Amino acid sequence: MESNNVIDLEAKACGIVKLDRTLYVASMDRTIHAYNFRGIKVFSLPVKANIVCLEGLEFGKSKQVKVSSNKFQ
């Protein structure tokens, strides 16, 4: 089965992480977006600093997304 879902971002992506059935995207406009695999936005989270890195972490049954940011603008 082929899927043709396209996610249209408002700003350039600077990090992408897939955990379980969710795709987390950090964008250059200081926002982290979460999408399900049907391309539907689950949430958006604005951050105060520039996002430098996005990394998925798994600790046993717990799964988290870590964000590194740059406080200097």
N, C-alpha and C positions, 0 to 999 in steps of 0.2 A: 504494500500500500504506500503510495507516494503522497507526501504532504507538501503543499505549496504555501505555507504560512510565511508571511514576511512581517518583520517588526520594523516599523518606521520610527527612528529615534529623532528627537528634537535637536540633539547636539552629537558631536562625534563621541564614539565609545572609547574609553581608556582602560577598560577591564571587563572581562566576561568570565563568569563562573557558573558551572552547572552542578547543582546538588539535587539529587533525587529527580523530581519531575518539575523543578523550577530553574529558570535561567535568570541569573542576576547580572545586570549590566550597569557599570559605572560610566557616567558620561561627563564630558568636559564642562557641563554647566552645573557641576557640584551636586549631582543627584544620582541616587542608586535606584534603579527600577528593577522590579521582579516580574517575570512573565511566566505563564504556564506554557506547556508545549502546544497549545492551540493558538498561541500568539496573543492571549488576553492578558492585559496588565493586571497584576495582583495588587501591587502597591508601588508608590514612589516615596523615597526618603531623601529630603534635602540635607546636605551637610554644610558646615560653615567654612571648611577649608577645601583647597584643591585636592582632588583624589589622585594619589600617585600609584597605588597598587590595590588590587582586589584579589583575595585568595580564599579558596574554599578549604575548610578544616574539618576533619572527621575524627571524633574521639569516641570510639565504640559506637553506641547508638545515637550519640549527639552529633549533629552536623551544624556548622556555623560558617558564616562568611566574615572574614576579617578585612577591614578597610584601613589602608595606610594613607595618611593625608599630609599635606605640606602646609604648615601654618603661615609660611611666608608668601606674600602675594606680589 
